[in-house]
Amino acid sequence: MALLPILEFPDPRLRTVAKPVANVDDDIRKLVDDMFETMYEAPGIGLAASQVNVHKQVIVIDVSEERNEPLVFINPKIEVLDANLFDYEEGCLSIPGFYESVSRPEHVRVTALNRDGTEFTIEPEGLLAVCIQHEMDHLQGKLFVDYISNMKRQRIRKKLEKQHKAKA
């Protein structure tokens, strides 16, 4: 397994729309393993392949406290089951150090392939539902800062650009 570099906002590669995975093979399983290692090390609770500059529809998530409930979503599709919106303070490994309130549906149905290529369906609520929606946004080239005001988004952009210049 290997740690993968995580792209940070405002990197334009984060806006790339991910392509469906044609075949769940050993390369995809290696990507999944590397993504889990990267996510746990960061530390985070979710990571989309787009965030590590692999533009395929692959997401890894583990919202458990013990970090022992890894979930893999390949080519995920989502259906809203309850239109009530749930406000949650979201953060993102691609926007380190920033958290903003985002409203999302609190109950969804997700159908995807697992790491073996077997289709499954779950109906998560709460944090897991929010996390899946957040990561699915990445696959569409969308970030949580797209849900906040332009002024807040520009302030975050400027702070991160300043940090990136300081590291260079």
Beta strands, then each sheet from edge to edge (+ up, - down):
strand 1: 46-48
strand 2: 58-61
strand 3: 71-92
strand 4: 95-113
strand 5: 119-122
sheet 1: 1+ 2- 3+ 4- 5+
end
